[in-house]
């Protein structure tokens, strides 16, 4: 068992951000062998060494000084087999990355951790957009024609065939995902082991889009008028310091109120920024999507809403793999739609229709209007899905765009012999509606019967 208490003193210095004292602890050791042993000795449960912790400073020091005391620092890895390059990528420490690449070349950028991730892949998973741009610009990271990332960066080597774009989207790092598409447009077509593309994953994330973001009036006011620019939200520690100063000055209530308002505005701005880039990403991915051309392998037996995304329902989650010994926040959608264990992935159009993501539905119909006729292997079209999941806005959009085959869509019968009116009567996917109380909920359901587009012969 590793004696972590042996390294308690330097660890405490690092955790307090006292990097000069952290560096001094090792430079004061006179015996070179003893200094080396201390530098590569695990300091955390995740077996992070002093070299791993040094990149948390956000700059070159103290890493630059400590590198002179070890031979090949790329041989020093933590419990996840992550090198200090992986750690620097996670912590957005570009100064440290520049130092390491200048000193040891670009070859270590191809080293994988135990999850099959290169530092570039890890940077994308943590939403480190600037790090992704910098690492991709280094020699030998792209193919010879400069149009694609090397295969070693594109797909994680763990048997699931999860792409670098997929992990960025799953973490809701949409700016990073857009940057990846600038570097390598072919990433949009990559599928994981389940046959799922990035657009299909995005179409199952209602919380990433404005149309599914519910607000009261005053939040709507701020959302409408706040710019979706850079965001800075105070930490809990700063919050406590702010509160202490207020108590000392006797201005707690007013100042706390102002601070809470400022914090709330920051959170709303963050959400607005997320929605903006999610839609921008969706538009980019829709331009290369061809799933609506096929009906053979697109079941849409959805069972939701649930907390997990479709992919997470079928594979072990990888968010709990802690690459750095620190908290890794790879958040996923708060609401999505899962499928049966034997089912395959529905098309983005039908996924978005079921989830009520109007941005994707409208953009797909605008960019490829023929997609509105797409059906799954149960012969269910977008009107069937909208009715099944009580997505009135989807229903109304298809009606509003005056699709030439609109009447035919309304008349189609699925493989179970159901028209859209049958799906109105089917309560399998009913989630409670928006009206409180059973009587009002029933009243809301009855409205669906009144909206029927079916000719009388189908009623």
Wavefront OBJ file of the C-alpha trace (Angstrom):
o trace
v 0.000 0.000 0.000
v 1.335 3.420 -0.961
v 2.101 5.687 1.985
v 0.389 8.887 0.787
v 1.039 10.647 4.099
v 4.703 10.687 3.187
v 3.866 13.323 0.562
v 1.370 15.246 2.654
v 3.484 18.406 2.965
v 4.080 19.078 -0.768
v 0.494 18.066 -1.534
v -0.850 20.655 0.902
v 1.346 23.322 -0.663
v 0.023 22.451 -4.122
v -3.610 22.351 -2.973
v -3.221 25.883 -1.569
v -1.703 27.125 -4.820
v 1.623 27.884 -3.137
v 3.692 26.739 -6.101
v 6.922 28.424 -5.024
v 6.877 26.454 -1.772
v 5.901 23.312 -3.692
v 8.924 23.703 -5.959
v 11.176 24.539 -3.018
v 10.255 21.284 -1.256
v 11.955 19.278 -4.016
v 14.819 21.642 -4.864
v 15.954 21.604 -1.223
v 16.529 17.852 -1.339
v 20.280 17.412 -1.757
v 20.432 13.725 -2.675
v 19.574 13.351 -6.420
v 18.198 9.827 -5.958
v 16.052 10.879 -3.026
v 14.763 13.874 -5.026
v 13.911 11.631 -7.991
v 12.076 9.137 -5.770
v 9.993 11.936 -4.279
v 9.176 13.427 -7.674
v 7.807 10.150 -9.063
v 6.225 8.960 -5.813
v 2.367 8.934 -5.885
v 0.848 11.910 -4.056
v -2.847 11.129 -4.565
v -5.135 8.090 -4.578
v -5.084 8.322 -8.382
v -1.268 8.025 -8.203
v -0.648 11.534 -9.497
v 2.977 12.505 -8.971
v 4.531 15.907 -8.351
v 4.917 16.283 -12.122
v 1.187 15.713 -12.655
v 0.280 18.226 -9.955
v 2.759 20.818 -11.233
v 0.688 21.498 -14.378
v -2.236 22.586 -12.186
v -0.370 25.868 -11.676
v -1.584 27.034 -15.091
v 1.921 28.100 -16.155
v 5.400 26.696 -16.847
v 6.646 26.883 -13.270
v 7.175 24.757 -11.255
v 7.108 22.060 -13.970
v 10.015 23.618 -15.874
v 12.263 23.403 -12.831
v 11.216 19.890 -11.809
v 11.755 18.412 -15.290
v 15.502 18.871 -14.844
v 15.529 16.287 -12.075
v 13.973 13.361 -13.976
v 15.044 11.407 -17.041
v 12.063 10.826 -19.324
v 8.973 12.332 -17.663
v 6.693 10.636 -20.230
v 7.371 7.351 -18.445
v 5.763 8.779 -15.303
v 2.053 7.908 -15.348
v -0.830 7.886 -12.894
v -3.375 5.135 -12.202
v -5.097 5.847 -15.539
v -1.777 5.654 -17.398
v -2.082 9.368 -18.153
v 1.122 11.286 -18.793
v 1.752 14.877 -17.768
v 0.714 15.823 -21.323
v -2.755 14.398 -20.632
v -2.857 16.297 -17.355
v -1.759 19.563 -18.952
v -4.440 19.132 -21.636
v -7.159 18.633 -19.014
v -6.028 21.726 -17.106
v -5.759 23.908 -20.231
v -2.122 24.637 -19.417
v -0.850 25.591 -22.868
v 2.403 27.009 -21.452
v 3.246 23.606 -19.990
v 2.293 21.891 -23.253
v 4.566 24.201 -25.243
v 7.397 23.506 -22.816
v 6.964 19.732 -23.016
v 6.663 19.631 -26.815
v 9.700 21.895 -27.251
v 11.735 19.723 -24.898
v 10.577 16.229 -25.917
v 9.106 16.672 -29.418
v 5.690 15.780 -30.785
v 6.009 11.986 -30.537
v 4.681 11.830 -26.925
v 1.416 13.377 -28.221
v 0.595 9.924 -29.621
v 0.820 8.194 -26.220
v -2.515 6.777 -25.058
v -3.793 6.358 -21.530
v -5.610 3.221 -20.388
v -8.862 4.473 -21.956
v -7.204 4.615 -25.374
v -7.069 8.427 -25.400
v -4.295 10.656 -26.666
v -3.823 14.074 -24.988
v -5.728 15.657 -27.903
v -8.673 13.304 -27.375
v -8.661 14.003 -23.624
v -8.619 17.759 -24.254
v -11.738 17.427 -26.428
v -13.485 15.330 -23.779
v -12.917 18.095 -21.216
v -13.895 20.923 -23.553
v -10.414 22.464 -23.770
v -10.967 24.136 -27.142
v -7.746 26.167 -27.236
v -5.724 23.098 -26.289
v -7.381 21.119 -29.102
v -6.443 23.834 -31.605
v -2.868 24.002 -30.337
v -2.219 20.253 -30.239
v -3.780 19.700 -33.669
v -1.447 22.363 -35.091
v 1.648 20.391 -34.069
v 3.564 18.306 -36.631
v 2.368 14.758 -37.403
v -1.077 15.132 -35.819
v -2.954 15.437 -39.127
v -2.924 13.309 -42.271
v -0.559 14.291 -45.085
v -3.226 16.292 -46.916
v -4.001 18.189 -43.690
v -7.738 17.513 -43.951
v -8.141 14.874 -41.251
v -6.833 14.123 -37.799
v -4.728 10.999 -37.590
v -6.748 7.884 -36.790
v -5.083 7.579 -33.397
v -6.827 10.818 -32.360
v -10.172 10.207 -34.056
v -11.453 7.139 -32.216
v -10.876 6.020 -28.647
v -9.227 2.609 -28.561
v -11.465 0.753 -26.096
v -13.685 -1.368 -28.361
v -16.648 1.034 -28.362
v -15.422 3.083 -31.310
v -16.325 6.356 -29.614
v -15.073 9.283 -31.673
v -13.441 12.487 -30.496
v -16.450 14.451 -31.774
v -18.826 12.171 -29.876
v -17.118 12.780 -26.504
v -17.144 16.541 -27.050
v -20.884 16.479 -27.783
v -21.633 14.144 -24.887
v -19.915 16.573 -22.533
v -21.972 19.400 -24.109
v -18.747 21.099 -25.208
v -20.305 22.384 -28.403
v -17.655 25.012 -29.163
v -15.023 22.283 -28.990
v -17.124 20.094 -31.286
v -17.349 22.907 -33.841
v -13.589 23.383 -33.713
v -13.100 19.657 -34.324
v -15.316 19.850 -37.412
v -13.194 22.729 -38.721
v -10.143 20.505 -38.373
v -11.775 17.351 -39.722
v -15.198 17.484 -41.398
v -15.287 13.703 -41.798
v -15.776 13.329 -38.026
v -19.467 14.078 -38.577
v -19.972 10.718 -40.273
v -18.206 8.555 -37.684
v -20.405 6.104 -35.777
v -19.813 4.325 -32.497
v -20.286 0.594 -31.929
v -24.067 1.124 -31.769
v -24.087 2.898 -35.115
v -24.756 6.267 -33.498
v -23.514 9.538 -35.026
v -22.855 12.822 -33.268
v -26.080 14.308 -34.645
v -28.122 11.429 -33.248
v -26.546 12.009 -29.843
v -27.283 15.737 -30.080
v -30.888 15.066 -31.132
v -31.380 13.245 -27.824
v -30.292 16.237 -25.699
v -33.349 18.451 -25.118
v -31.597 20.445 -22.384
v -29.056 21.721 -24.923
v -31.656 23.709 -26.877
v -33.725 26.817 -26.255
v -37.003 25.176 -27.280
v -36.761 22.800 -24.302
v -35.412 25.325 -21.789
v -38.290 26.376 -19.565
v -38.132 29.776 -17.839
v -40.368 31.999 -15.787
v -40.969 35.594 -16.893
v -38.038 37.301 -15.211
v -35.571 34.651 -16.394
v -37.009 35.008 -19.893
v -36.364 38.760 -19.687
v -32.673 38.256 -18.860
v -32.346 35.461 -21.424
v -33.750 37.698 -24.167
v -31.535 40.721 -23.521
v -28.292 39.253 -22.164
v -25.576 38.670 -24.786
v -24.300 35.121 -25.179
v -20.688 36.223 -24.793
v -17.990 35.184 -22.352
v -19.091 34.038 -18.955
v -17.498 34.316 -15.549
v -19.268 32.789 -12.600
v -17.888 33.254 -9.115
v -16.835 30.150 -7.251
v -18.363 29.027 -3.986
v -15.193 30.119 -2.199
v -15.488 33.644 -3.577
v -19.149 33.567 -2.638
v -18.232 32.867 0.987
v -15.591 35.600 1.002
v -18.117 38.029 -0.435
v -20.593 37.057 2.284
v -18.006 37.563 5.041
v -17.151 41.064 3.820
v -20.850 41.901 3.740
v -21.340 40.822 7.345
v -18.403 42.920 8.483
v -19.707 45.997 6.686
v -23.318 45.496 7.748
v -24.508 45.354 4.133
v -25.330 41.658 3.904
v -28.892 41.678 2.599
v -28.547 44.227 -0.192
v -25.167 43.033 -1.390
v -26.131 39.394 -1.233
v -29.213 40.160 -3.266
v -27.110 41.928 -5.906
v -24.602 39.083 -5.927
v -27.322 36.445 -6.297
v -28.796 38.400 -9.200
v -25.380 38.655 -10.839
v -24.792 34.933 -10.366
v -28.185 34.092 -11.831
v -27.505 36.336 -14.842
v -24.218 34.519 -15.362
v -25.945 31.148 -15.300
v -28.597 32.321 -17.766
v -25.882 33.701 -20.054
v -24.094 30.349 -19.854
v -27.269 28.532 -20.876
v -27.858 30.962 -23.729
v -24.320 30.458 -24.973
v -24.767 26.681 -24.807
v -28.025 26.876 -26.778
v -26.412 29.124 -29.382
v -23.508 26.773 -30.088
v -25.659 23.634 -29.870
v -27.848 24.989 -32.669
v -24.816 26.081 -34.680
v -23.392 22.576 -34.313
v -26.712 20.965 -35.261
v -26.873 23.035 -38.465
v -23.351 21.944 -39.366
v -24.082 18.255 -38.754
v -27.423 18.323 -40.584
v -25.603 19.322 -43.781
v -23.896 15.916 -43.906
v -26.668 13.748 -42.443
v -28.132 11.043 -44.673
v -29.941 8.893 -42.090
v -33.324 10.068 -43.378
v -32.630 8.333 -46.704
v -32.798 4.912 -45.044
v -35.732 3.167 -43.369
v -34.343 -0.336 -42.958
v -32.446 -0.011 -39.690
v -34.149 2.831 -37.894
v -36.454 1.434 -35.186
v -38.007 4.079 -32.983
v -39.243 2.097 -30.011
v -38.591 4.865 -27.549
v -39.184 4.542 -23.844
v -38.763 7.856 -22.126
v -38.134 10.336 -20.882
v -35.212 9.053 -18.841
v -32.095 10.544 -17.344
v -29.588 8.746 -19.561
v -28.873 9.308 -23.209
v -29.477 6.510 -25.675
v -25.817 5.604 -25.813
v -25.507 5.437 -22.046
v -28.427 3.006 -21.886
v -26.462 0.505 -23.977
v -22.914 0.917 -22.789
v -21.089 1.304 -19.521
v -20.731 4.977 -18.742
v -17.213 6.289 -19.039
v -17.751 9.565 -17.205
v -16.819 7.903 -13.921
v -13.296 7.215 -15.211
v -11.327 9.962 -13.504
v -8.394 10.756 -15.795
v -6.639 13.124 -13.462
v -7.606 12.287 -9.911
v -9.654 15.479 -9.970
v -13.367 15.882 -10.537
v -14.138 15.354 -14.225
v -17.379 17.060 -15.148
v -18.510 15.387 -18.337
v -22.167 16.211 -18.055
v -24.802 14.596 -20.203
v -28.267 15.528 -21.196
v -30.741 15.847 -18.343
v -33.513 14.383 -20.420
v -33.372 12.000 -23.328
v -35.042 8.976 -24.806
v -33.833 5.416 -24.380
v -34.606 2.347 -26.421
v -35.104 -1.314 -25.824
v -31.983 -3.415 -25.452
v -32.233 -4.926 -28.923
v -33.233 -1.760 -30.754
v -30.998 0.363 -32.939
v -30.664 4.111 -33.048
v -33.542 6.183 -34.494
v -32.778 8.872 -37.061
v -31.984 12.399 -35.775
v -35.243 13.734 -37.229
v -37.409 11.255 -35.327
v -35.304 11.580 -32.174
v -35.680 15.362 -32.246
v -39.408 15.053 -32.952
v -39.876 12.739 -29.969
v -37.864 15.069 -27.717
v -39.550 18.222 -29.027
v -36.290 19.839 -30.157
v -37.769 22.303 -32.610
v -34.436 23.724 -33.742
v -33.357 20.391 -35.239
v -36.797 19.539 -36.642
v -37.157 22.917 -38.397
v -33.584 22.977 -39.692
v -33.802 19.460 -41.107
v -37.087 20.243 -42.880
v -35.609 23.514 -44.172
v -32.317 22.003 -45.386
v -33.736 18.724 -46.729
v -37.533 19.046 -47.049
v -37.779 15.496 -48.417
v -36.724 14.238 -44.983
v -40.225 14.908 -43.668
v -41.373 11.729 -45.454
v -38.810 9.592 -43.614
v -40.251 6.591 -41.762
v -38.712 4.079 -39.381
v -38.918 0.303 -39.790
v -42.386 0.351 -38.201
v -43.521 2.705 -40.963
v -43.992 5.563 -38.491
v -43.395 9.051 -39.851
v -42.797 12.336 -38.072
v -46.532 12.862 -37.421
v -46.820 9.456 -35.769
v -43.869 10.257 -33.502
v -45.091 13.783 -32.696
v -48.496 12.380 -31.751
v -47.075 9.498 -29.716
v -44.979 11.875 -27.605
v -47.536 14.717 -27.575
v -45.188 17.185 -29.258
v -47.736 19.714 -30.532
v -45.151 22.124 -31.889
v -43.691 19.448 -34.162
v -47.187 18.594 -35.342
v -47.913 22.263 -36.032
v -44.617 22.880 -37.869
v -45.282 20.058 -40.320
v -48.769 21.485 -40.850
v -47.467 25.063 -41.180
v -44.770 24.365 -43.797
v -47.467 23.035 -46.158
v -45.463 20.038 -47.243
v -46.808 18.803 -50.630
v -47.309 15.293 -49.227
v -48.736 16.568 -45.940
v -52.108 14.892 -46.398
v -50.428 11.605 -47.265
v -48.318 11.749 -44.092
v -51.475 12.168 -42.049
v -53.106 9.169 -43.705
v -50.224 6.716 -43.398
v -50.789 3.608 -41.307
v -47.882 2.047 -39.410
v -47.083 -1.658 -39.192
v -49.348 -2.050 -36.166
v -52.268 -0.703 -38.169
v -52.179 2.621 -36.284
v -53.054 5.985 -37.793
v -52.080 9.151 -35.959
v -55.531 9.103 -34.350
v -54.825 5.664 -32.906
v -51.653 7.076 -31.361
v -53.719 9.826 -29.752
v -55.712 7.135 -27.981
v -52.555 5.260 -26.981
v -51.396 6.503 -23.556
v -48.184 4.439 -23.543
v -45.934 7.464 -23.980
v -48.101 9.930 -22.056
v -45.935 11.801 -19.556
v -48.555 13.796 -17.654
v -48.987 16.784 -19.953
v -48.670 20.372 -18.810
v -51.985 20.727 -16.985
v -52.309 19.969 -13.245
v -54.906 17.479 -12.039
v -56.452 14.456 -13.782
v -59.457 16.393 -15.131
v -57.290 19.042 -16.816
v -54.895 16.397 -18.120
v -57.792 14.521 -19.691
v -59.025 17.782 -21.180
v -55.586 18.334 -22.705
v -55.608 14.838 -24.194
v -59.040 15.406 -25.738
v -57.601 18.376 -27.657
v -55.463 15.937 -29.639
v -58.581 14.273 -31.018
v -59.874 17.640 -32.189
v -56.666 18.416 -34.114
v -56.825 15.300 -36.279
v -55.904 15.803 -39.942
v -57.355 12.467 -41.005
v -60.118 12.256 -43.588
v -63.345 10.763 -42.322
v -62.695 7.347 -43.873
v -59.764 6.827 -41.470
v -61.635 7.872 -38.321
l 1 2 3 4 5 6 7 8 9 10 11 12 13 14 15 16 17 18 19 20 21 22 23 24 25 26 27 28 29 30 31 32 33 34 35 36 37 38 39 40 41 42 43 44 45 46 47 48 49 50 51 52 53 54 55 56 57 58 59 60 61 62 63 64 65 66 67 68 69 70 71 72 73 74 75 76 77 78 79 80 81 82 83 84 85 86 87 88 89 90 91 92 93 94 95 96 97 98 99 100 101 102 103 104 105 106 107 108 109 110 111 112 113 114 115 116 117 118 119 120 121 122 123 124 125 126 127 128 129 130 131 132 133 134 135 136 137 138 139 140 141 142 143 144 145 146 147 148 149 150 151 152 153 154 155 156 157 158 159 160 161 162 163 164 165 166 167 168 169 170 171 172 173 174 175 176 177 178 179 180 181 182 183 184 185 186 187 188 189 190 191 192 193 194 195 196 197 198 199 200 201 202 203 204 205 206 207 208 209 210 211 212 213 214 215 216 217 218 219 220 221 222 223 224 225 226 227 228 229 230 231 232 233 234 235 236 237 238 239 240 241 242 243 244 245 246 247 248 249 250 251 252 253 254 255 256 257 258 259 260 261 262 263 264 265 266 267 268 269 270 271 272 273 274 275 276 277 278 279 280 281 282 283 284 285 286 287 288 289 290 291 292 293 294 295 296 297 298 299 300 301 302 303 304 305 306 307 308 309 310 311 312 313 314 315 316 317 318 319 320 321 322 323 324 325 326 327 328 329 330 331 332 333 334 335 336 337 338 339 340 341 342 343 344 345 346 347 348 349 350 351 352 353 354 355 356 357 358 359 360 361 362 363 364 365 366 367 368 369 370 371 372 373 374 375 376 377 378 379 380 381 382 383 384 385 386 387 388 389 390 391 392 393 394 395 396 397 398 399 400 401 402 403 404 405 406 407 408 409 410 411 412 413 414 415 416 417 418 419 420 421 422 423 424 425 426 427 428 429 430 431 432 433 434 435 436 437 438 439 440 441 442 443 444 445 446 447 448 449 450 451 452 453 454 455 456 457 458 459
